[in-house]
Amino acid sequence: MSGEWHSEVVTSRPFFDDPPPAMPAALPVPPRIRDGGAAPARWAMSFVRGRQEDAAWVRPSLIGLLGVAALLYLWDLGASGWANAFYSAAVQAGSTSWKAFFFGSFDSSSFITVDKSPAALWVMDLSARLFGVNAWSILVPQALEGVATVGFTYLTVRRWFSPAAALIAGATVALTPVAALMFRFDNPDALLVLLLTIATYATVRAIEAGKTKWLVLAATLVGFAFLTKMLQAFLVVPAFGLVYLLAAPVSLRRRIAQLGIAAATMVVASGWWVAVVQLTPAADRPYIGGSQNNSILNLIFGYNGLGRLTGNESGSVGGTGATGSMWGPTGILRLFNDSFGGQVSWLLPAALILLVAGLAFTLKRTRTDRTRAALLLWGSSLAVSALVFSLAAGIIHPYYTVALAPSIGALVGVGSVLLWSQRSRTWARGVLALTVGVTSVWSAILLERSPGFAPGLAIAVATLGVGAAIAILGIPFMHRAVVAGVVALAMAAAFAGPAAYTIDTALTTHSGAIPSAGPAVTADITGRGPGGLPGGFIGRGGGRGFPAARIRSG
């Protein structure tokens, strides 16, 4: 199995109170004693070395990647204090009352719940019960979920592809600015992204062998993701189902039956808590925050459901406006505007270019081809979520886009390494050059939206990227050392911009209901700042809160 750690099995003989009737001439000495404690040292070396078939640099690189992610997400974490005080108050309540814990109550008396299902609160509640209610006990679980997301992105890609592809995928997630924001904050998005990433790994395992157990695990994880942030969790379901139906190496009848079992599992995993809440008499539970009639179903399908798409959210803080929504203009370019662009779109053009090129390259392969299945799995997950975020007329905040980071990372990792393996072909070098050139120019545009941030970086990124793109076209005529230099320049141009924004995010305190990653950007042509809020721009590290009378988190 990819990513497994190998260690030697240490055996030892049992000790007896009395000596046995007959003693051998020489007792075998237990390995731990014979080697003077060398066995633990060998285990440590095995952990660092990784799989024997991998190059020596692979496992240290993975450890380094996870270390960088941990540093970004944990550094000075307590500086943000209570972060989103709305959820911190709910954690405090859940740490003192099991009733508040179960229902996700905003207060320890369980008068009203938060406007989300409580799975993300459960993790923070348990941490607060163990370590006390403080900024670190609330936020450290979020940071660790971020490190785990980077790790599972690596494992998912590594399952079918090279270590290089997996490392690029994981690095893309770690260096996505909105990921650094959400994995250092107490909103539900951190757990949502982790659960969906693990669910994608389980789906890959299911597609690989046609095993029902992996499909059931994926469905269970999606169900618990629903208990984290309701209907947003289901955006990946079409991708999981359709790609399994297409690529699993079992008969069509079996695939359909397995998907039916998975669907039933997902209903149970996502519905048990809903059923308990709905069947509990209103007098015995808190009011369902965000609902119009004290109904969890109203919250699921109204405020947190179709209302997010249509903008018809009765009693909400927003509504449809002249530009498409109070939350900013809708349209397929929304993820590239001033509000959303710097959060997640740095490598989005690259992911789309590589997705199209990869699908074209694998078009005529067999039904069960893994490369095409992976591209379809990650690509369709990205497409569905991106379209929903782009066209939603209801409440939408830029930080929701953290859900796109693993898909973007996987597509960039798989697509770039796939085309690199075909670099002897002119068309592959052309697509790689286009990808690097577009990425660097787009990064420069995003950097220029914050004129006072890192002066000169935009010009440097564009210059290096365009130069590397031109050089890629001539790779067949270059010495290996020169080729390595070109690759290094291309990687630097692609990651310098998002890395700068990510570091800025990690070094900035964040609070309020609508935080934003990276430095402040000027208002776009609609007169709206980050988050789609009218009136200039949101300053570093925070956003405008909602009126105190509303028990809403956004």
C-alpha positions in Angstrom: 0.0 0.0 0.0 1.3 3.5 -0.9 2.5 5.5 2.0 2.9 2.6 4.4 5.6 2.6 7.0 7.7 -0.5 7.2 9.2 -1.7 10.5 10.7 -4.9 11.6 8.7 -7.1 14.0 10.4 -7.5 17.3 9.9 -10.7 19.1 10.8 -11.8 22.6 10.5 -14.8 24.8 8.1 -14.8 27.8 9.5 -14.5 31.3 8.8 -17.3 33.8 8.6 -17.0 37.6 10.3 -20.4 37.9 12.8 -21.9 35.5 11.5 -24.6 33.1 12.5 -28.2 33.8 15.1 -28.2 31.0 17.1 -25.2 29.9 18.7 -25.0 26.5 22.4 -24.7 26.3 22.1 -21.0 25.3 19.0 -18.9 25.6 18.3 -16.7 22.5 18.8 -13.1 23.5 15.8 -10.8 22.6 16.6 -8.4 19.7 16.2 -5.3 21.9 18.8 -6.6 24.3 21.1 -8.2 21.8 21.2 -5.0 19.7 21.5 -2.7 22.6 18.2 -0.9 21.6 19.1 -0.9 17.9 15.6 -2.0 16.9 13.9 1.3 17.6 16.7 3.1 15.8 16.1 0.8 12.7 12.4 1.6 13.0 13.2 5.3 13.0 15.4 4.9 10.0 12.7 2.9 8.2 10.3 5.7 8.9 12.6 8.3 7.5 13.6 6.1 4.5 10.1 5.1 3.5 9.4 2.3 1.0 12.4 0.5 -0.4 11.3 1.0 -3.9 11.2 4.8 -3.5 14.1 7.0 -4.2 15.9 8.2 -1.1 14.5 11.7 -1.3 10.9 10.7 -1.3 10.1 10.1 2.4 12.2 13.1 3.7 10.4 15.3 1.2 7.1 14.2 2.5 8.1 14.7 6.1 9.4 18.2 5.1 6.1 19.0 3.3 4.1 18.0 6.4 6.5 19.9 8.6 6.1 23.1 6.5 2.3 22.7 6.6 2.4 22.3 10.4 4.6 25.3 10.8 2.3 27.4 8.6 -0.9 26.3 10.4 0.5 26.3 14.0 2.8 29.3 14.1 1.6 31.8 16.7 -1.8 30.3 16.4 -3.1 31.8 19.7 -2.6 35.3 18.3 -6.0 35.2 16.7 -7.7 34.7 20.1 -11.2 33.4 19.8 -11.1 33.8 16.0 -14.8 33.4 15.0 -16.3 34.2 18.5 -19.6 32.7 17.3 -18.2 29.2 17.1 -15.9 29.7 20.1 -18.9 30.5 22.2 -20.5 27.2 21.0 -17.3 25.3 21.9 -17.4 26.8 25.4 -21.0 25.7 25.7 -20.3 22.2 24.4 -17.3 21.8 26.8 -19.6 22.2 29.8 -22.9 20.6 28.7 -23.3 17.3 26.9 -26.7 18.5 25.7 -25.1 21.6 24.2 -22.4 19.3 22.8 -24.8 17.0 21.0 -27.1 19.7 19.5 -24.4 22.2 18.7 -25.8 24.8 21.0 -24.6 28.4 21.0 -25.0 28.7 24.8 -24.6 26.2 27.6 -28.3 26.5 28.6 -29.1 25.2 25.1 -31.5 27.9 24.2 -30.5 28.0 20.5 -28.1 26.1 18.2 -25.6 27.5 15.8 -26.7 27.6 12.2 -24.7 24.5 11.1 -24.7 20.8 12.1 -22.2 20.2 14.9 -19.6 17.7 13.8 -16.8 20.4 13.6 -17.8 21.6 17.0 -17.6 18.1 18.4 -13.9 17.9 17.7 -13.2 21.3 19.2 -15.5 20.6 22.2 -13.6 17.4 23.1 -10.3 19.3 22.8 -11.6 22.0 25.1 -12.8 19.4 27.6 -9.3 17.9 27.7 -7.2 21.1 27.7 -9.6 23.8 28.9 -11.3 26.5 26.9 -8.6 28.6 25.3 -7.5 29.8 21.9 -5.1 26.9 21.4 -7.4 24.1 22.4 -10.0 25.4 19.9 -7.6 26.2 17.0 -5.0 23.4 17.2 -7.5 20.7 16.1 -8.2 22.9 13.0 -4.5 23.2 12.3 -4.0 19.4 12.6 -6.9 18.8 10.3 -5.1 21.0 7.8 -1.8 19.0 8.1 -3.9 15.8 7.7 -5.5 17.2 4.6 -2.1 17.9 3.0 -1.1 14.3 3.9 -4.2 12.6 2.5 -3.9 14.7 -0.7 -0.4 13.3 -1.0 -1.5 9.7 -0.2 -4.5 9.9 -2.7 -2.3 11.0 -5.6 0.6 8.7 -4.6 -1.7 5.7 -4.7 -1.7 5.7 -8.5 1.1 8.2 -9.5 4.7 9.1 -8.8 6.0 10.7 -5.6 6.7 13.9 -7.6 3.0 14.2 -8.6 1.9 13.6 -5.0 4.4 16.1 -3.6 3.3 18.8 -6.0 -0.4 18.1 -5.1 0.3 18.3 -1.4 2.4 21.5 -1.8 -0.3 23.1 -3.8 -2.8 22.6 -0.9 -0.3 23.7 1.8 0.5 26.9 -0.2 -3.1 27.9 -1.0 -3.8 31.1 1.0 -7.4 30.3 1.9 -6.2 26.9 3.3 -3.8 28.7 5.6 -6.7 30.9 6.7 -9.2 28.2 7.3 -6.8 25.7 9.0 -6.0 28.5 11.5 -9.6 29.4 12.1 -12.6 27.8 13.9 -15.1 27.6 11.1 -16.4 24.2 10.0 -14.6 24.2 6.7 -11.4 22.6 8.0 -13.1 19.4 9.0 -15.3 19.4 5.9 -12.2 19.5 3.6 -10.4 16.8 5.6 -13.4 14.4 5.5 -14.0 15.0 1.8 -10.3 14.4 1.0 -10.2 11.2 2.9 -13.5 10.2 1.2 -11.7 10.8 -2.1 -8.9 8.5 -1.0 -11.4 5.8 -0.2 -13.1 6.3 -3.6 -9.7 5.8 -5.3 -9.3 2.6 -3.4 -12.8 1.5 -4.4 -12.2 2.3 -8.0 -8.9 0.5 -7.9 -10.3 -2.9 -6.9 -14.0 -2.6 -7.1 -14.4 -3.2 -3.4 -17.7 -2.4 -1.7 -16.1 -1.7 1.7 -14.1 1.3 0.3 -17.2 2.7 -1.3 -19.1 2.3 1.9 -16.3 4.1 3.8 -16.3 7.0 1.3 -20.1 7.3 1.7 -19.8 7.3 5.5 -17.2 10.0 5.4 -19.4 12.1 3.1 -22.2 11.6 5.6 -20.1 12.9 8.4 -19.0 15.8 6.2 -22.7 16.6 5.9 -22.9 16.7 9.7 -20.1 19.2 9.4 -21.5 21.7 6.9 -24.7 20.2 5.5 -25.5 20.2 1.8 -22.0 21.5 0.7 -20.7 18.0 1.5 -22.8 16.5 -1.2 -21.2 18.5 -4.0 -18.6 15.7 -4.5 -21.2 12.9 -4.7 -21.9 13.2 -8.5 -18.1 12.9 -9.2 -17.7 9.9 -6.9 -20.7 8.1 -8.3 -20.1 8.7 -12.0 -16.4 8.0 -12.0 -16.9 4.7 -10.0 -19.7 3.8 -12.5 -17.3 4.4 -15.4 -14.0 3.1 -14.2 -14.4 0.4 -11.5 -13.1 -3.0 -12.7 -16.3 -5.0 -12.0 -19.5 -5.7 -14.0 -22.0 -2.9 -14.6 -24.6 -4.7 -12.5 -22.3 -5.0 -9.6 -21.2 -1.3 -9.9 -24.9 -0.2 -9.8 -25.6 -2.5 -6.8 -22.5 -1.2 -4.9 -23.5 2.4 -5.6 -27.0 1.6 -4.2 -25.4 0.3 -1.0 -23.2 3.4 -0.8 -26.2 5.7 -1.2 -28.0 3.9 1.6 -24.9 4.2 3.8 -24.6 7.9 3.1 -28.3 8.5 4.0 -27.8 6.7 7.3 -24.4 8.4 8.1 -25.8 11.9 7.3 -29.3 11.4 8.6 -29.1 9.8 12.0 -28.4 13.0 13.8 -31.0 14.9 11.8 -33.6 12.2 12.7 -32.7 12.4 16.4 -33.0 16.2 16.4 -36.2 16.2 14.3 -37.9 13.6 16.6 -36.9 15.3 19.8 -39.8 17.4 21.1 -39.1 21.2 20.8 -39.5 21.6 24.5 -36.6 19.2 25.1 -34.1 20.7 22.7 -32.7 24.1 21.7 -34.2 26.2 19.0 -32.7 25.4 15.6 -30.7 28.5 14.8 -31.0 29.8 11.2 -34.4 28.1 10.7 -37.6 29.9 10.3 -39.8 27.4 12.1 -37.5 25.6 14.6 -37.0 22.8 12.1 -33.7 21.2 11.3 -35.1 20.3 7.8 -35.9 23.9 7.2 -32.3 24.8 8.0 -30.9 22.1 5.8 -33.0 22.9 2.7 -33.6 26.6 3.3 -30.9 28.8 4.8 -28.1 26.2 4.3 -29.6 24.7 1.2 -31.4 25.9 -1.9 -31.4 29.4 -0.5 -27.7 29.6 -1.0 -28.2 29.0 -4.7 -31.3 31.1 -5.3 -30.7 33.9 -2.8 -34.2 33.3 -1.4 -33.2 33.1 2.2 -36.0 34.4 4.4 -34.7 36.2 7.4 -31.1 36.1 6.1 -28.6 38.9 6.2 -28.6 39.2 2.5 -30.7 39.1 -0.6 -30.5 39.4 -4.4 -29.1 42.7 -5.6 -28.6 44.6 -8.8 -25.2 43.0 -9.5 -26.5 39.4 -8.9 -26.3 39.1 -5.2 -25.6 41.1 -2.1 -22.6 38.8 -1.9 -21.1 40.0 -5.2 -21.7 39.4 -8.9 -22.4 35.9 -10.0 -20.9 34.3 -13.1 -18.3 31.8 -14.2 -15.5 34.3 -13.6 -16.4 34.9 -10.0 -13.5 32.8 -8.6 -11.1 35.1 -10.5 -12.5 38.5 -9.2 -10.9 40.7 -6.6 -12.9 39.0 -3.8 -12.1 35.4 -4.6 -9.0 35.4 -6.8 -6.3 35.8 -4.2 -7.9 33.2 -2.0 -7.6 30.2 -4.2 -7.3 30.9 -8.0 -3.5 31.1 -8.3 -3.1 27.6 -9.8 -6.7 27.2 -11.0 -5.9 28.1 -14.6 -3.1 25.6 -14.6 -5.4 22.9 -13.1 -8.0 23.5 -15.9 -5.4 23.5 -18.7 -3.8 20.3 -17.4 -7.2 18.7 -16.9 -8.2 19.3 -20.5 -4.8 18.2 -21.9 -4.8 15.0 -19.7 -8.3 14.0 -20.7 -7.4 14.5 -24.4 -4.3 12.4 -24.0 -6.2 9.5 -22.3 -9.3 9.7 -24.4 -8.8 6.4 -26.2 -7.6 4.4 -23.2 -9.5 1.5 -21.7 -12.6 2.1 -19.5 -10.6 1.3 -16.3 -7.6 3.5 -17.1 -6.5 5.0 -13.8 -5.0 8.2 -15.1 -8.2 9.2 -16.8 -10.3 8.0 -13.8 -8.2 10.2 -11.5 -8.5 13.3 -13.8 -12.2 12.8 -14.0 -12.6 12.2 -10.2 -10.7 15.4 -9.2 -11.8 17.4 -12.2 -15.5 16.8 -11.8 -15.3 17.4 -8.1 -13.6 20.7 -8.9 -16.1 21.6 -11.6 -19.3 21.0 -9.6 -18.1 22.9 -6.5 -16.6 25.8 -8.6 -19.8 26.2 -10.6 -21.9 26.2 -7.4 -19.7 28.8 -5.8 -19.6 30.9 -9.0 -23.4 30.9 -9.6 -24.7 30.9 -6.1 -26.9 34.0 -5.5 -27.3 33.5 -1.8 -24.8 33.9 1.0 -21.3 33.0 -0.3 -18.0 33.9 1.3 -14.5 33.6 -0.4 -13.3 31.3 2.3 -15.7 28.6 1.1 -13.3 28.0 -1.7 -10.9 26.1 0.6 -12.9 23.1 -0.5 -11.3 23.4 -4.0 -7.7 23.3 -2.9 -7.2 19.4 -2.9 -8.8 19.1 -6.3 -6.6 21.9 -7.7 -3.5 20.4 -6.1 -4.2 16.9 -7.5 -4.9 18.1 -11.0 -1.7 20.2 -11.0 0.4 17.3 -9.7 -1.1 14.6 -11.9 -1.3 16.7 -15.0 2.1 18.3 -14.9 3.9 15.0 -14.3 1.9 13.3 -16.9 2.9 15.9 -19.5 6.5 16.0 -18.3 6.7 12.2 -19.0 5.7 13.1 -22.6 8.1 16.1 -22.9 9.8 14.6 -26.0 6.5 15.4 -27.9 6.1 18.9 -29.1 2.5 19.2 -28.1 3.3 18.2 -24.5 6.0 20.8 -24.2 3.7 23.4 -25.7 1.0 22.7 -23.1 3.5 22.8 -20.3 4.9 26.1 -21.5 1.4 27.5 -21.8 0.6 26.3 -18.3 3.7 27.9 -16.8 3.2 31.1 -18.7 -0.5 31.6 -17.9 0.1 30.7 -14.2 3.0 33.2 -13.8 1.1 36.0 -15.6 -2.0 35.3 -13.5 0.0 35.3 -10.3 1.5 38.7 -11.3 -2.1 40.1 -11.9 -3.2 38.9 -8.5 -0.1 40.3 -6.8 -0.8 43.7 -8.5 -4.2 43.8 -6.8 -2.3 44.5 -3.5 0.1 47.3 -4.7 1.7 47.7 -1.4 2.4 44.1 -0.8 5.9 42.6 -1.7 6.9 45.3 -4.2 8.7 43.8 -7.3 7.4 40.3 -6.7 4.8 40.5 -9.5 7.4 41.6 -12.1 9.8 38.9 -10.9 7.2 36.2 -11.1 6.0 37.2 -14.6 9.6 37.5 -15.9 10.7 34.1 -14.5 7.6 32.4 -15.6 7.6 33.6 -19.1 11.3 32.9 -19.4 10.8 29.4 -18.1 7.9 28.8 -20.4 10.0 29.7 -23.4 12.8 27.5 -22.2 10.5 24.5 -21.8 10.0 24.5 -25.6 13.7 23.8 -26.1 14.2 21.1 -23.5 15.2 18.4 -25.9 18.3 20.4 -26.9 19.4 21.2 -23.3 21.8 19.5 -20.9 20.2 17.7 -18.0 21.6 20.3 -15.5 20.0 23.1 -17.5 16.7 21.3 -17.7 16.7 21.0 -13.9 17.3 24.7 -13.7 14.4 25.4 -16.0 12.1 23.2 -13.9 13.2 25.0 -10.7 12.5 28.4 -12.3 9.0 27.2 -13.4 8.2 25.9 -10.0 9.4 29.1 -8.4 7.3 31.2 -10.7 4.2 29.1 -10.1 4.4 29.0 -6.3 6.1 32.3 -5.3 2.8 34.3 -5.4 0.6 31.9 -3.4 3.4 31.2 -1.0 3.8 34.9 -0.3 0.1 35.3 0.3 0.0 32.1 2.5 2.9 33.3 4.7 1.2 36.7 5.1 -2.0 34.9 6.1 -0.1 32.8 8.7 1.5 35.9 10.2 -1.7 37.9 10.4 -4.3 37.6 13.1 -7.9 36.9 12.0 -11.2 37.3 13.6 -14.9 38.0 12.8 -17.4 36.2 10.7 -15.8 36.8 7.3 -12.0 36.5 7.4 -9.9 36.9 4.3 -6.6 35.4 3.3 -3.6 37.5 2.2 -3.1 41.3 2.2 -6.0 43.7 1.6 -7.0 44.3 -2.0 -8.6 47.4 -3.4 -12.3 47.3 -4.4 -13.2 45.9 -7.7 -15.1 47.6 -10.5 -18.4 46.8 -8.7 -17.4 48.8 -5.7 -17.3 45.7 -3.5 -14.4 44.5 -1.5 -13.4 41.0 -0.5 -16.3 38.8 0.5 -18.6 40.7 -1.9 -19.4 43.3 0.9 -20.2 46.8 -0.3 -18.1 49.7 0.5 -14.3 49.5 -0.2 -12.3 46.7 1.1 -11.9 44.5 4.1 -8.8 45.2 6.1 -6.2 42.6 6.9 -7.3 39.6 9.0 -11.0 40.2 9.4 -14.3 41.1 8.1 -17.4 43.0 9.0 -19.5 41.1 11.5 -23.3 40.7 11.5 -25.7 42.5 13.8 -25.6 41.1 17.3 -29.3 40.3 17.2 -28.8 37.6 14.5 -27.5 34.2 15.6 -25.9 33.5 12.3 -22.3 32.7 11.4 -22.4 33.1 7.6 
